[in-house]
Amino acid sequence: MPFPRQRLVENQDRLARFTRANEFDAVSRDARVAADLMVDGVLRFHHLGLKPIKIGRRNVDWSGKHHNHQEWRCQINRFFILPSLVTAYRETRDEKYAETARDLLQDWIAAHPIPPGPASALQWRCQPYDNTLNLAIRLGMWFSTLPALLASPAFEDALAQAAVDSAAAQIEYLVPRIATHMNWRIAQADALLATGIRLDFHPAAEGWRGRGVRILNEAFQRQVLDDGAHAERNPGYHSWMTTVYERYWRLSRQLPELGLRIETAKLARMFDYVVGVTRPNGSFNAMHDCTGRMTGPASDTWLVARARFRAEAGLEAVAAPLSQWFPLAGQAFLRDAWSPDATCVTFDATTWGGSHCHLSRNAVQVHAFGRSLLIDPGTLTYEASDPKASYGRSTRAHATCNFNGFNQSTADPVSRFDTAPGYDVVRSWYKGGYWPNEMNWIFLNGHGDGLYGEHHRTLIWVRGRFILVIDHLFHDRQADSKPDIQCNWPLSPGPVSLDAASGSAVTGHDDANLLMLFALRPAGTTLRVHEGETNPECGWVPGDNAYAAAPLIRMTTPKRDPYDTHLATLLVPFKGKQPPRVEVVGDAVAPEVDGCGRMVFRWENGDTDEFWFTGRQEVALDQRPGFETDAGLVHLHKDASGKLRRALVVDGTYLLPYTRESRARASTFVVEG
């Protein structure tokens, strides 16, 4: 019986109609370049800045000994190169591209044969360098591209049938080994359903489809949080899951008999999350295990995809909120516009979502005027033998605080978000202690002999003007343990000028920059720039050749006692190279002095911004010079004459003499002068 070529083509066409875009498109945009290299037996490794590695087209070493990196072994066994070869073949009809794809497919099948025997499908095994996630992705690569290649004489029926037989053996191996959770489970279910649709002529296809549908339904309920974030709380993996579920949501509307149950409202929240985690340039904000461009041309890909989905679903055509808070994920994504030059602020109070999360609680990012300024380094490498793998996941690599350079644990923080006209306020309380051992995918050697400590952080964004970050660190009073406090501020690659004496720093890019004023810091605190250092690792971001050096400002308060320490840092993004002039008026005062912290900033035009805050959430400011309030945090913006222009009241009901006393429930509100 001849191979059902036309049936495979029709099935793929049907499935493709429900796909926003193939989630396994060529990793790079220059598919033709990648295809031409592969014709010569060269595959580029995307985790090393597109490093070309000679693997050949036949007798390929599928164990990946060409390069010691776990993602290299994954890349060659997932067949990410096939879409590039298909793109080049469609554009040119040059048989060399189809012949290259044939050679690779034949070689892999020959290197991973189906053992003979009546139960041969059950005897097929993944090799040690392979895994069931690779398997799932590989099948998607094979059968989303094979229909286009069948037009070539290089793809005879025997090869197509061998691919189907191998796929069936792989699926039989996969089914009893489906992952219990996270992206592996969804990817494997996707492979079962998609392969069952594409190969519906196979006797086992109906079973594959049924199993895939049941798992996809279950995973949508369990893995997609009610606030819309995927359970891994990670921009890159969330976008993948959004693409998968958008396709099957669309398919479920056309083929209800499949039994797919994907709630429209929850999928809409997934789209809100994925546009929230994009920088104004359209790339991801690099929280946890993902990467994103820090500069470059803007892209509205996900904004367009969200709008298209809402239109197709019959939902109102409204933009996502500028202030987005995902309480179950513990993440705030704040911006002042949906435009390329917008200012975007993120706050990471992430509840733990597994091994793709980093130890980065209370970390902050700032992107403004087309450039990422205060950054999250994102993924440096997945290769566990590389010390940058654990550094990239460490607390000290992120814009947050720690004791002794130690790591946070995976304990969840408690967080809260408030917004009012012109303001966003995020607060987070991390109480999970600090630990000396490194974490890669897990704390492989345990946490070590750590110390109890807490970090409470409050971020106030006065939109259009500045961000103030207030830190409160607490540790046990122990005579033999007075830890160093470290606050790290990682910046994007480029020059930075630090004036340690005055406690200020400013970046030196040509287009957009960040002024940092370390307004509240104890005596003896030091400031230093670290960049591209090893032993220990410090000051690195992903780069064209795997890594790039980038400045990190470290503020260290040594051997801190008493055990309550308050810090405050003013962040002022600005366009161009000339920083605004701002100074701290007098001495900033920490709450440990008299129970109330206060600081005043004066600007070049004479305006002042006063901040008053208590060291404990349950304590009110009460009576203070010039005002009285039941709030715990107040911002007063005054003009040069001292007249109040605007005030923010956080967790309060009145601000005398500017408002009347109220018995209303405590809230966050703005007073206009």
LUMMI-64712 format. One record per residue: x, y, z of N, C-alpha, C in turn. Coordinates in steps of 0.2 Angstrom, whole numbers, plus 2048, in hexadecimal, padded with zeros to 3 digits. Each point is the difference from the previous one (the first is absolute). Example, Ala and Ser with C-alpha at 12.3 -4.5 7.8 and 13.67 -1.06 7.14 Angstrom:
# LUMMI-64712
8427E48277FC806800804806800
7FE8057FC8048068017FC805803
This chain:
# LUMMI-64712
8047FA8007FC806800804806800
7FF8057FB8058068007FE804806
8068048027FF8048067FB8067FE
7FC8028057FA8047FF803808800
8038017FB8048078007FA806800
7FB7FF7FC7FB8068007FD800806
7FF7FB8047FC800806804804805
8077FF8008048038058008077FE
8018027FA8008077FE7F9804802
7FB7FD7FF7F9802802800801808
8027FB8037FF801808805805802
8068017FE8048058027FD8077FE
7FD8017FA7FD8067FE7FA802805
7FC7FB8027FB801804802802807
8057FD803803802806803807800
8038017FA8048078007FB806800
7FA7FE7FD7FB8068007FE802807
8017FC8057FE802807806803804
8068017FD8068018038028087FF
8018048058028078008068007FC
8057FC8028067FF7FC8037FA803
8047FC7FC8037FA802805802806
7FE7FD8068048028068087FE7FF
8017FB7FB8077FE7FF8028037FA
7FF8067FE8038047FA807800801
8048017FB807800800802805806
8057FD8038028048068038077FE
8038007FB8038077FD7FB8027FB
8018077FE7FC8037FB8037FF7F9
8067FE8008037FF7F98017F97FF
7FA7FD7FE7FF7F97FF8047FE7FA
8018047FB8047FE7FA8077FF802
8038048048078008028017F9804
7FB7FF8058007FA8038007F97FC
7FC8017FB7FF7FA7FB8067FF7FC
8038057FE8068007FC8067FD804
8008028068057FD8047FF7F8801
7FA7FF8017FE7F88018017FC7FA
8008037FA8017FC7FA8087FE800
8048048038077FF8018017FC807
7FB7FE8038017FC806802804806
7FE8068008028058067F9802803
8007FF8077FA802803802805805
7FC8068018028058057FD7FF806
8048018067FE7FF8077FD807802
7FA8008027FD806802801803807
8037FB804802802806807803801
8038007FA8078038008018057FA
7FB8048008008067FB8007FD7F9
7FC7FB7FE8007FD7F98077FD7FE
8037FD8058077FD7FF7FF7FA7FB
8038007FA8007FB7FB8047FA802
7FC7FA8008037FA8027FF7FA7FB
8067FD7FE7FF7FB7FA7FE7FA803
7FA7FE7FD7FD7F98028007FB7FA
8008037FA7FF7FC7FA7F87FF7FF
7FF7FC7FB7F97FE7FE7FF7F9801
8057FC8007FF7F98018057FE805
7FF7FA8048047FE805801805805
7FA8048028008058058017FD807
8048038048017FE8077FA803804
7FB7FD8007F9802803801801808
8067FD803801801807803807801
8018047FB802807801807801803
8057FB7FF8068018038048067FC
7FE8037FB8038067FD801805805
7FB8018058018058057FC7FE806
8048018067FD7FE8067FB805803
7FA8007FE7FB8048027F97FC800
7FC8008057FA7FC8007FB8037FA
8008067FF7FB8037FB8037FE7F9
8067FF7FF8037FE7FA7FD7F97FE
8007FC8057FE7F97FF7F88007FE
7FD8058047F88017FE7FF8027F9
8048057FF7FF8047F98017FB7FA
8057FC8008017FC7FA7FA7FA800
7FE7FE8067FB7FB8007F98027FF
7FF8078017F98027FF7FF8037F8
8058007FC7FF8017F97FD8077FF
8038058047FE8077FF8028037F9
8047FC7FC8038037FA7FB7FE7FA
7FB7FC8017FC7FE7FB7FC8067FD
7FD8048047FC8057FD8048057FC
8068018028058047FC8017FD7F9
8017F98008017FD7FA7F98007FB
7FB7FF8037F98007FD7FF8077FD
8028068047FF8067FD8048027FA
8067FD8018058017FA7FE7FC7FA
7FD7FA8017FE7FC7FB7FA8037FC
7FB8038047FA8037FD8028067FC
8058048038028067FC8037FF7FA
8047FA8008057FF7FA7FE7FA7FC
7FD7FB8037FF7FA7FD8077FC7FE
8058028038067FD8008007FA804
8027FA7FC7FF7FA8038057FE806
8068058008057FE8057FD801807
7FB8048017FD8018067FC7FA802
7FC7FE7FC7FC7FA8018057FA801
8057FF7FC8057FB801803800807
8028068028038018077FB7FD805
7FA8028007FB7FE8057FF7F9800
8007FD7FA7FF7F97FF8067FC803
8068037FF8067FC803800800808
7FE8068027FF8008087FB7FC803
7FA8007FC7FB7FB8038027F97FF
8027FE7FB8037F97FF8057FE805
8058058018057FE8047FE7FF807
7FB8058037FD7FF8077FD7F9800
7FB7FF7FC7FC7FA8008057FA800
8058007FC8057FA8008037FF806
8028068038048008077FC7FE806
7F98007FF7FB7FF8057FB7FB7FE
8027FA7FE7FC7FB7FD7FB7FD804
7FA7FD7FD7FB7FD8048027F8800
8017FE8068037F98017FA7FB7FD
8037FB7FD7FB7FB7FD7FC7FC805
7FA7FD7FE7FD7FC8057F8803800
7FC7FB8037F98028007FE806804
8048018067FF8068048058067FE
8028007FA8058057FF7FF807802
7FA8027FF7FF807802801801807
7FF7FB8048018018088087FF801
8047FE7FB8077FF8028048067FE
7FD8057FC8048067FF801804806
8068028018028048068048077FE
7FF8058048048067FF8077FE802
8048037FC807800802802804806
8067FF8048018048058018087FF
8028027FA8008077FE7FA8037FE
7FA7FC7FF7FA8027FE7FB800806
7FA8037FF7FB7FF8057F98017FD
7FB7FF8047F98007FD7FE8077FE
8038068037FE8067FD8038017F9
8067FE7FF8038007FA7FC7FC7FB
7FD7FA8027FC7FC7FC7FA8047FE
7FD8038047F98037FF8028067FB
8058048018028057FB8027FE7F9
8047FA8008027FD7FA7FA7FE7FC
7FB7FD8037FA7FE7FC7FD8067FC
7FF8058047FD8067FD8048037FB
8078008008048027FB8007FB7FA
8007FA8017FF7FB7FA7FA8017FC
7FA8008037FA8007FD7FD8067FE
8028068037FE8067FD8048027FA
8067FD7FF8048027FA8007FA7FB
7FE7FA8018017FB7FC7FB8017FA
7FA8028017FB8017FA8038057FB
8038058028038047FB8067FD7FC
8047FB8038057FD7FD7FE7FA7FC
7FA7FE8007FE7FA7FC8008027F9
8008077FE8008027F98067FE7FD
8067FF8048067FE7FD8017F97FF
8037FE7FA8027F97FF8057FD805
8038048048047FE8057FC7FC806
7FA8028007FC7FD8067FB7FA7FD
8037FA7FF7FC7FB7FE7FC7FD805
7FB7FC7FE7FB7FD8048037FC806
8067FD7FE8037FC806803804805
8028067FF8038048057FA803804
7FB8027FD7FA8038037FD7FA805
7FF7FA7FD7FE7FB8058047FE805
8078017FF8057FE8067FF806805
7FF8067FE7FE8058057FA7FF804
7FB7FE7FD7FA7FE8038017FA805
8037FB7FE8017FA804805802806
8058047FF8048038067FC804805
7FB8047FD7FC8058047FC7FB804
7FD7FB7FE7FB7FC8038047FC806
8067FE7FF8047FD805802805805
8028067FE8018058057FA802805
7FA8007FD7FA8028037FF7FA805
8007FA7FE7FF7FB805805800806
8068027FE8058018067FE806804
7FD8057FD7FE8068047FA7FF805
7FB7FD7FD7FA8008048007FE807
8047FA8028007FF807805804804
8038057FC8058048047FE8087FF
7FA8017FF7FE807800802804806
8038058008028048067FA802804
8018018067FA8018057FE808800
8048047FE7FF8078018048047FB
7FF8078008038057FC8017FF7F9
8048047FD8008007F88017FA7FD
8047FB8038017FA7FD7F97FC7FF
7FC8008057F97FD7FF7FC8037FA
8008068007FC8047FB8037FE7F9
8078017FF8037FE7FA7FF7F97FE
8007FB8047FF7F97FF7F97FF7FE
7FB8038037F98007FE7FF8037F9
8038057FF7FF8047F98037FB7FB
8057FD8018037FB7FB7FB7FA7FF
7FD7FE8057FB7FA7FF7FB8027FC
7FD8068027FA8027FC8028027F9
8058047FF8028027F98027FB7FC
8047FB8038027FA7FC7FA7FC7FE
7FB7FF8057FA7FC7FF7FC8037FA
8008077FF7FC8037FB8048007F9
8068018008048007FA8007F87FD
8017FC8058017F97FE7F97FC801
7FB8037FF7F97FD8017FF7F97FD
8047FE7FB8007FA7FC8037FA804
8048028068037FB8037FB7FD805
8007F98017FB7FC804800803807
8068038038008028077FE807801
7FF8047FA7FF8078017FA802804
7FB7FD8007FA802804802800807
8047FB8028027FF807804806802
8058027FC8048058017FC807801
7FC8017FB7FC8068017FC800807
7FD7FB8017FC800807804801806
8067FD800804801806803807800
8028037FA8028077FF7FB805803
7F97FF7FE7FB8058027FF7FF807
8007FB8037FF7FF807805804804
8067FF7FE8068038048008087FF
7FE8027FA8008077FE7FB803804
7FA7FD8017FA803804802800807
8037FB803802800807806805801
8058017FC8058048017FE807800
7FB8027FB7FD8078007FD802807
7FD7FB8037FD802806805800806
8057FC8008058008058068047FF
8028017FA8068047FF7FF8077FF
7FA8027FD7FF8077FF7FD803806
8038048037FD8038067FA8057FF
7FC8018057FA8047FF8028077FE
8068028018018077FE8038007F9
8017FB7FD8027FF7F98077FE7FF
8048008058077FE7FF8017F9800
8047FD7FC8027F98008047FE806
7FF7FA8038027FE806808801801
8048017FA807801801802807801
7FB8047FF8018088028068027FC
8007FF7F98068017FC7FE8037F9
8028067FE7FE8027FA8007FC7FA
8067FD7FF8017FB7FA7FC7FA800
8007FD8067FC7FA8007F8801800
7FE8068037F98028007FE8017F8
8048047FC7FF8017FA7FF7FA7FC
8047FB8017FF7F97FC7FA7FD802
7FE8008077FA7FD8027FA8047FD
8008067FF7FB8047FD7FF7FF7F9
8057FF7FC8007FE7F97FC7F9800
8027FB8047FD7F97FF7F9801802
7FE8038057F98008027FC8057FB
8038057FD7FC8047FB7FE7FB7FA
8057FC7FE7FF7FC7FA7FA7FB802
8007FD8067FB7FB8017F9803802
8018068037F98048017FD8017F9
8048027FB7FD8017FA7FD7F97FD
8047FB8017FF7FA7FD7F97FD803
8008018077FA7FE8037F98037FE
8018067FD7FA8037FE7FD7FD7F9
8057FE7FC7FF7FD7FA7FE7F8800
8047FD8057FF7F98017FE7FE807
7FA8028027FE7FF8078007F9802
7FF7FB7FB8007F98028077FE803
8058037FF8067FE803800801808
7FC8048037FF800807805805804
8038047FC8048058037FC805804
8038028067FC805804805805802
8008067FD8058058017FC806801
7FF8038067FC8068028038067FD
7FB8037FC8028067FD803806804
7FC8018068028058048077FF803
8027FA8028067FF8038068007FA
7FE7FE7FA8058017FB8018087FE
7FB8048018018077FF805803806
7FF7FD8068058028058077FE7FE
8017FA7FD8067FE7FE8038057FB
7FC8037FC8038057FB801806804
7FC802805802806804807800803
8017FA8028077FE8048058017FA
8007FD7FB8058007FB8028067FD
7FB8057FF8018077FE803804806
7FE7FE8068038038068077FF801
8037FA7FE8077FE8018048027FB
7FD8047FB8058027FA802807802
8068027FE8038068017FC8057FA
8018068017FD8047FA8037FF7F9
8067FD8008027FE7FA7FE7F97FD
7FB7FD8047FD7FA7FE8037FA802
8068008038047FA8027FE7FF807
8027FA8037FE7FE807804804805
7FE8008068038048058067FC803
8017FA7FE8057FC8038007FE807
7FA8008037FF7FD8068017F8800
8047FE8058017F98008037FD7FA
7FE7FA7FE8037FC7FA7FD8037FA
8028067FE7FF8027F98058067FF
8008027FA8048067FE7FC8057FC
8038067FF7FD8057FC8048057FE
7FF8037FA8048067FE800806804
8058038028008068047FF8067FC
8028007FA7FF8067FB7FD7FD7FA
8008047FB7FE7FD7F97F98027FE
7FE7FE7FA7FA8037FD7FA7FD804
7FB8038007FA7FE8037FC7FB7FC
7FD7FC8047FB7FB7FD7FA7FF804
7FA8007FC7FA8008037FC7F97FF
8057FB7FF7FD7F97FE7FB7FE805
8018008077FB7FE8057FA804801
8018077FF7FB8048007FB7FF7FA
8027FE7FA7FC7FF7FB7FD7F9801
8047FB8037FD7FA8017FA800805
8018048057FB8018057FA8037FD
8008057FC7FB8047FD7FC7FB7FB
8047FC7FD7FD7FB7FB7FC7FB804
8027FD8057FD7FB8047F9803803
8018068037FA8038037FA8017FB
8028027FA7FB8017FB7FD7FA7FE
8047FB7FF7FE7F97FE7FB7FD805
8028028077FC7FD8057FA804802
7FF8067FC7FA804802801804806
8068018028018048068018087FE
7FF8048058018077FF8078027FE
8018047FB8068027FD803806805
8037FE8058038048058077FE801
8048058018077FF8028017FD807
8057FC8018027FE807801806804
7FF7FF807801805804807802800
8028078018078028018037FD806
7FC8008058027FD8077FE7F9800
8047FB8007FE7F98008037FD806
7FC7FC8048027FD8067FD7F9800
8047FB8007FE7F98008027FD807
7FB8008048017FE8078027F9802
7FE7FC7FC8027F98018077FE7FD
8028047FB8077FF7FE804805804
7FD8058038058048048048057FC
7FD8037FA8048047FC7FC8067FE
8038068007FD8067FD8048027FA
7FC8027FB8028037FA7FD8067FF
8048068007FD8078008038047FA
7FC8037FD8038057FB7FB8067FF
8038057FD7FC8067FF7FD8017F9
8017FB7FB7FD8007FA8017FA7FC
7FD7FE7FB8017FB7FC8038027F9
8068038018048037FB8077FE801
8048017FA8077FE801805804805
7FE8068018048048047FD800807
7FC7FC8027FC8008078067FE805
7FE8028068047FE8067FC7FA803
8047FB8017FD7F98038047FE806
7FC7FF8058037FD8077FD7FA801
8057FB8027FD7F98038037FF807
7FC7FD8048017FE8067FF7F8801
8057FD8038007F88007FF7FE807
7FA7FF8027FF7FD8067FD7F97FF
8037FC7FB7FE7FA7FE7FF7FB805
7FA7FD8007FF7F98038037FB7FC
8037FB8048047FB7FD7FD7FC7FA
8038007FB7FC7FC7FA8057FA7FD
8057FE8048047FA7FE8078037FE
8037FB7FC8078017FF8028057FB
7FB8037FC8018057FB800807804
7FE800806800806804807802803
8028068018068028037FF803807
805800804800802807800808800
7FB8037FE8008077FE7FA804803
7FE7FE8067FA804803802807802
7FB8047FE8008078018058047FB
8027FD7FB8048037FB7FC8057FB
8038057FE7FD8057FC8038017F9
7FD8027FB8028027FA7FD8067FE
8048047FC7FE8067FD8028007F8
7FB8017FC8028017F97FC8077FE
8048047FD7FD8077FE8048037FA
7FC8037FC8028047FA8047FB7FB
7FD7FA7FF8037FB7FC8067FC802
8028008078067FD8027FE7FD807
8027FA8018007FD807806803804
7FE8028068058048048027FB806
7FB7FF8048017FC8067FD7F97FE
8047FB8007FE7FA7FC8007FA805
7FD7FA7FD8017FA8038047FC7FA
8057FD8028057FC7FC7FC7FB7FC
7FB7FD8027FC7FB7FD8057F9800
7FF7FC7FA8037FA8008078017FD
8057FE8048078007FE8027F97FC
7FE7FB8038027F97FD7FC7FB804
7FE7FB7FD7FD7FA8038057FB802
8068007FD8057FB801803801808
7FE7FA803801800808808801801
8047FD7FC807800801803807800
7FD8057FD8028077FF7FE804806
8058038047FE8048067FB8057FF
8008037F97FB8057FF7F97FE800
7FF7F98007F97FD8017FD802807
8047FF8057FE801807800807801
8058047FD8008078017FA8047FD
7FE7FE7FA7FA8037FD7FA7FF804
7FF7FA8047FA7FF804801803807
8068038028018028077FD806802
7FF8018067FD8068038058067FE
8067FF8018058067FF8018027F9
7FD7FC7FB8008037F97FA8047FE
7FB8018057FA8047FF800806804
7FB8057FE8008068037FB800806
8047FC8057FC7FF807806800805
7FE7FE8068058008068017F9802
8058008048027F9803804801806
8027FB8048058008058067FC7FE
8068038018067FC7FF8017FD7F9
7FC8037FB8007FE7F97FC7F97FF
7FD7FE8067FC7F98007FA8017FB
7FD7FA7FF7FA7FF7FC7FA800804
7FB8027FD7F97FF8037FF7F87FF
7FA7FE8047FE7FA7FF7FA8007FB
7FC7FA7FF7FB8007FC7F9802803
8018038077FA8028037FC8057FD
7FA8008007FC8067FD800806804
8008067FD7FF8068037F9802801
7FE8048047F98038008008077FD
7FC8017FB8018077FD7F98037FF
8008067FE7FA8047FF8018067FB
7FB8027FD8008057FA7FB805801
8018068007FC8058008018057FA
7FB8037FE8018057FA7FB806802
8028067FE7FC8068008028047FB
7FC8057FE8028047FA807803801
8047FE7FB8078038008057FC804
7FE7FA8038047FD8057FF7F87FF
8057FC8017FF7F98018057FF807
7FD7FB8048047FE8068007F9800
8067FD8018007F98018047FE806
7FE7FC8048037FE8068017F8801
8067FE8028017F98018047FF806
7FE7FA8038037FE8078037F97FE
8077FF8008037FA7FF8037FE807
7FE7FA8028027FE8078037F9800
8037FE7FA8037F98008077FF801
8038058038077FF8028058007FA
8068008028068007FB8057FB801
8027FD7FA8047F98018068017FB
8057FD8038078007FC8017FC7FA
7FC7FB7FF8017FB7FB7FD8037F9
8037FD7FB7FD8037F97FA7FB7FE
7FC8037FC7FA7FD7FD8018007F9
8007FA7FD8007FF7F87F97FF7FE
7FE7FA7FF7F97FE7FF7FD7FF807
8047FE8047FE7FF807806802805
7FE8008068068008058037F9801
8047FE7FB8037F97FF8037FE807
8048058038037FE8067FD803806
7FA8018007FC802806801808800
7FD803805800807800806803804
8037FB8048068028047FE803807
8058038047FF8038067FE8077FF
7FA8028007FE8067FE7FE804806
7FD8067FF7FE8048067F98037FF
7FC8018057F98038008018077FD
7FC8027FC8008077FE7F98017FC
7FE8078007FA8027FC8028067FC
7FD8017FA8018057FC7F98037FE
7FE8068027FA8037FF8028067FB
7FC8007FA8028057FB7F98047FE
8018068007FA8047FD8038047FA
7FC8007FB8018047FA7FB8047FF
8018077FF7FB8057FE8038037FA
7FB7FF7FA8028037FA7FB8077FF
8038058007FD8077FF8018007F8
7FA7FF7FD8007FF7F98038077FC
8047FF7FB8038067FD806803803
8017FE8068058038048067FC803
7FE7FB8048067FC8037FD7FA804
8047FC8027FE7FA804804800806
7FD7FF8068038008068007F9803
8057FD8028017F9803802800807
7FC7FE8058018008078017F9802
8067FF8038017F9803801800807
7FD7FA8038017FF8078027F9801
8067FF8038037FA8018017FE807
7FE7FA8028007FE8078037F9801
8047FF8058037FA8028007FF807
8027FA8028007FE807806804803
7FF8028068068038048047FA803
8067FF7FD8047FB802807803801
8037FF8068068038028067FD7FB
7FF7FA7FD8057FD7FC7FE8017F9
7FB8037FE7FE8017F97FD8067FE
8048057FE7FE8067FE8018017F8
7FB7FE7FC8017FF7F98018077FC
8047FF7FB8008067FB7FA8007FC
7FD8067FF7FA8017FC8038027F9
7FD7FD7FB8028017F97F98027FC
8008067FD7FB8027FB8038007F9
7FE7FD7FB8038007FA7FB8037FB
8048047FB7FC8037FB8037FF7F9
7FE7FA7FD8037FF7F97FD8047FB
8058027FC7FE8057FA8027FD7F9
7FD8037FB8017FD7FA8078027FE
8037FC7FB8078027FE8018077FE
8068038028018077FE804804806
8028067FF8038038057FC802806
8038018067FC803806805804804
7FE8058028048048057FD800807
8057FE8047FE7FF807804805805
7FC8048048038058047FE7FD807
8057FC8037FE7FC806800805806
8038058008008058057F9803801
7FD8027FA7FA8048017FA7FB800
8027F97FE7FA7FB7FF7FC8017FA
8038017FA7FC8017FA8047FC7FB
7FC7FE7FB8037FD7FA7FB8027FA
8038007FA7FD8027FA8037FC7FA
7FB7FD7FC8037FC7FA8018057FB
8047FD7FB8038057FA7FE7FE7F9
7FA7FE7FF7FE7FE7F97FF8067FC
7FF7FF7FA7FF8067FB7F9802800
7FB7FC8017F98017FF7FC801807
8017FC8047FC8008068047FD806
7FE8038068057FE8067FC800806
8047FE8067FD7FF806804804805
7FD8048048038038067FE7FD806
8057FE8047FF7FC806803804806
7FB8018058028048067FF7FC806
8067FD8037FF7FC8067FF804806
7FA8028017FE8068058007FE807
7FF7FA8028007FE8078047F9800
8068018048047FB800804801807
8017FB8048048008068078037FF
8038028058078028008047FA7FF
8068017FC8047FA7FF7FE7FC7FA
7FA8027FD7FE7FD7FA8058017FA
8027FB7FC8048017FA7FC7FF7FA
8028037FA7FE7FF7FA8057FF7FB
7FF7FB7FC8057FE7FB7FD7FD7FA
8038017FA7FE7FD7FA8047FA7FE
7FC7FA7FF8037FA7FE7FE7FE7F9
8047FE7FC7FF7FF7F98047FA7FD
7FD7FB7FD8037FB7FD8057FC804
7FF7FF8068047FD8057FF7F8801
8057FC8028007F98018037FF807
7FE7FA8038037FE8067FF805806
7FA8028027FA7FE7FD7FD8047FA
7FB7FD7FD7FD8037FA7FC806802
8018057FC7FC8068018008057FA
7FA8037FF8008047FA8007FD7F9
7FB7FC7FF8007FD7FA7F88007FD
8008007FA7F97FF7FC8017FC7FA
7FB7FD7FD8017FD7FA8028057FA
8057FD7FC8038047FB8007FC7F9
8038037FB8017FD7FA8047FA800
8058008048057FA8017FE7FD807
7FA7FE8017FE7FD8067FF805806
8058048028008048058038077FF
7FD8058038038077FF800803807
8068048018018038067FB806801
7FD8018067FC806801801802807
7FF8078018028028077FA7FE805
8027FF8067FC7FF806802804805
7FC8048038028048067FE7FD806
8057FF8047FE7FC807801805805
7FB8008048008048078017FC805
8058008048017FC806801803806
7FC7FE8058008038078037FA804
8068018038037FA8037FE7FF807
8007FA8027FF7FE8077FB804803
7FA7FF7FE7FB8048027FD7FE807
8008058047FC8008077FF807802
7FA8028017FA7FC8027FD7FC7FA
7FC7FC8027FD7FB7FB7FB8037FB
7FD8058027FC8047FB8048057FC
7FF7FF7F98048057FC7FB8027FA
8008077FF7FC8037FB8048037FB
7FE7FF7FA8048037FA7FB8037FB
8028057FD7FB8037FB8048037FA
7FE7FE7FA8038027F97FB8037FC
8028067FD7FC8037FB8037FF7F9
7FB7FE7FC8027FE7F97FD8057FB
8038037FC7FD8057FC8037FF7F8
7FB7FD7FC8027FF7F97FF8067FD
8058017FB7FF8077FC8037FF7F9
7FD8047FB8027FF7F98068057FF
8057FD7FC8068047FE8057FE805
8058058018067FE804801805806
7FC8058008018058067FB7FE805
8027FE8067FC7FE8057FC806804
7FA7FF8027FD805804804802806
7FF8068038038018067FB7FF806
8027FC8047FC7FF8068057FE806
7FE8038068047FF8067FC7FE806
8037FC8057FD7FF806801806805
7FA8028028008068058027FE807
8058028038027FE8068027F8800
7FF7FD8068017F98017FA7FC800
8007FB7FB7FA7FB8018007FC806
7FB7FF8037FF7FD8077FD7F97FF
8037FB8037FD7F98007FB7FF806
7FB7FC7FF7FB7FF8058037FD807
8067FD7FF8037FD806802806805
8008067FD8028068057FB802804
7FA8017FD7FA8038057FA7FC7FE
8007FB7FC7FA7FD7FE7FD8027FA
8038057FD7FD8037FA8068027FB
8007FE7FA8058017FB7FD8067FC
8058047FE7FE8067FC8068027FB
7FE8037FB8068037FB7FC8057FC
8048057FE7FE8057FB8048017FA
7FE8007FA8038017FA7FF8077FD
8058047FF7FE8067FC8038007F9
7FC8027FC8018007F98038077FD
8028007FA8038067FD7FB806800
7FA7FF8007FB8057FF7FD802807
8037FD8067FE8028067FB7FC803
7FD7FC7FC7FB7FB8038037FB805
7FC7FE8048027FB8057FC7FA800
8037FA8027FC7FA8018027FD807
7FB8008048017FD8077FD7F9800
8047FC8047FD7F98018007FF808
7FB7FE8028007FE8077FD7F9801
8037FC8047FE7F98008027FD807
7FD7FB8028017FC8068047FA7FE
8037FD8058047FA7FF7FC7FA800
7FA8008037FB7FA8007FA8027FD
7FD7FB7FD7FA8017FC7FA802805
8007FD8067FA801805801807804
8058047FE8018068047FE8067FC
7FD8058027FE8067FD805805801
8008057FB8048068017FE805806
7F98008007FD8048068028087FF
8028038058018077FF8088017FE
8008047FB8078027FE8008077FE
8068037FF8008077FF7FD8027FA
7FA8048017FC8037FA7FA7FB7FE
8007FA8037FA7FC7FE7FF7FB805
7FA7FD7FF7FE7FA8057FC7FB7FB
8027FA8017FC7FB7FC8007F9804
7FC7FC7FE8007F98028037FB7FB
8038037FB8047FC7FB8077FE803
8037FB7FC8067FE8028068027FB
7FD8037FA8058037FB7FC8067FD
8048067FF7FD8067FD8058037FC
7FE8027FA8048047FB7FD8077FF
8048058017FE8078008048037FA
7FD8027FB8038047FB7FE807800
8058058017FF8078018048047FB
7FD8067FF8048047FB805804804
8048047FC8058048037FE805806
7FA8028007FD8048057FE7FC806
8007F98007FE7FC8057F97FE800
7FC8027FB7F97FE7FF7FF7F97FE
7FC7FC8037FF7F97FF7FC8007F9
8037FC7FB7FD7FF7FA7FD7F97FF
8037FB8037FD7FA8008037FC806
7FC7FB8028027FB8057FD7F97FF
8047FC8027FE7F98007FF7FD807
7FB7FD8027FE7FD8078007F97FF
8047FC8038007F87FF7FD7FD807
7FB7FC7FF7FD7FD8067FE805805
7FC8057FE7FE8058057F98027FE
7FD8048047F98037FF800808800
805803802800807800807803800
8018067FF8068048007FF807802
8008018067FE8078038078047FF
7FF8077FE7FA8037FF7FD8007F9
8037FC7FB7FE8007F97F97FC7FF
7FE7FC8047FA7FC7FF7FC800807
7FA7FE8007FC8008068017F9803
8007FF8068017FA8037FA7FB7FE
8017FA7FF7FB7FB7FE8007FA804
7FB7FD8007FF7F98038007FB7FB
8018027FA8007FB7FB8057FA800
7FF7FB7FD8057FB8008078027FD
8057FE8038078037FE8017FE7F9
8038057FC8017FF7F98068047FE
8018007F98068047FD7FD8057FC
8018068017FD8057FC8048067FF
7FE8047FB8048067FE7FD806802
8038058037FE8078028028057FB
7FC8047FC8028057FC801806803
8058048008018068037FC8067FD
